[in-house]
Amino acid sequence: MSAVLPLPARMDSAVAAGLADILRAHLGQAVILDGREVVHLGGLYLQVLLSFARSCRDTGTRVQVRAPSPALTAALADYGLPDSGLDVTPEGTP
């Protein structure tokens, strides 16, 4: 069973350390990150997400971003991350 973790609206340096702690606690299990509320994605927060995605890939664990907001989708595209290790699934897709 996957752990579902909602992402905050503002994904910036003020909350990146807290996310890192939460994600570390879920290493080794499948994780679904709910991205529907995201309005801003900062670089430090992105580094935390990518580090977690890499750790999951290395251990064979799946990490998925479900229902990414338009802002999250645009930020990932702006950073050029098609092979980030994050499985981005639009809302309404199983």
C-alpha positions in Angstrom: 0.0 0.0 0.0 1.2 3.5 -0.9 1.5 6.3 1.6 -0.3 9.4 0.3 1.4 12.7 1.2 -0.1 16.1 0.3 2.3 18.7 -1.0 2.0 22.2 0.4 0.8 25.1 -1.7 4.2 26.9 -1.4 7.1 24.4 -1.9 10.0 26.6 -0.9 13.0 26.6 1.4 10.9 27.4 4.5 9.3 23.9 4.3 12.0 21.9 2.5 13.7 20.6 5.6 10.3 19.4 7.0 9.6 17.6 3.8 13.0 15.9 3.8 12.2 14.5 7.3 8.8 13.2 6.2 10.2 11.6 3.1 13.0 10.0 4.9 10.5 8.4 7.2 8.8 6.8 4.1 11.9 5.5 2.4 11.4 1.9 1.3 7.7 2.2 0.7 5.7 3.4 -2.3 4.7 7.0 -1.9 2.1 9.1 -3.7 2.7 12.9 -3.5 -0.5 14.8 -4.0 0.4 17.9 -6.0 -3.0 19.5 -6.6 -2.5 22.4 -4.1 1.0 23.5 -5.3 1.3 27.1 -6.5 5.0 27.5 -6.1 8.0 25.2 -6.4 11.4 26.5 -5.3 14.8 25.1 -6.1 15.7 23.7 -2.7 12.3 21.9 -2.4 12.9 20.5 -5.9 16.3 19.2 -4.8 14.6 17.4 -1.8 12.0 15.8 -4.2 14.7 14.7 -6.7 16.9 13.2 -4.0 14.0 11.2 -2.7 13.1 10.1 -6.2 16.7 9.0 -6.7 16.7 7.0 -3.4 13.4 5.4 -4.4 14.7 4.4 -7.8 17.9 3.0 -6.2 15.8 0.8 -3.9 13.2 -0.2 -6.5 10.5 1.8 -4.7 7.9 3.8 -6.7 7.2 7.5 -6.1 4.4 9.1 -7.9 3.1 12.7 -8.1 -0.6 12.5 -8.4 -2.8 15.3 -9.7 0.0 17.9 -10.2 -1.3 21.4 -10.3 -0.7 23.5 -13.4 2.0 25.4 -11.4 3.8 22.2 -10.4 3.6 20.8 -13.9 5.0 24.1 -15.4 7.8 24.3 -12.8 8.9 20.7 -13.5 8.9 21.5 -17.3 10.8 24.7 -16.7 13.5 22.8 -14.8 13.6 20.3 -17.7 12.9 17.2 -15.7 11.3 14.6 -17.9 13.6 11.9 -16.5 13.6 13.0 -12.8 12.4 9.7 -11.4 9.1 11.3 -10.5 6.2 9.5 -12.0 3.8 12.4 -12.7 0.2 11.3 -13.2 -2.5 13.8 -14.1 -5.7 13.9 -12.1 -8.3 11.3 -13.2 -5.6 8.9 -14.3 -5.4 5.6 -12.2 
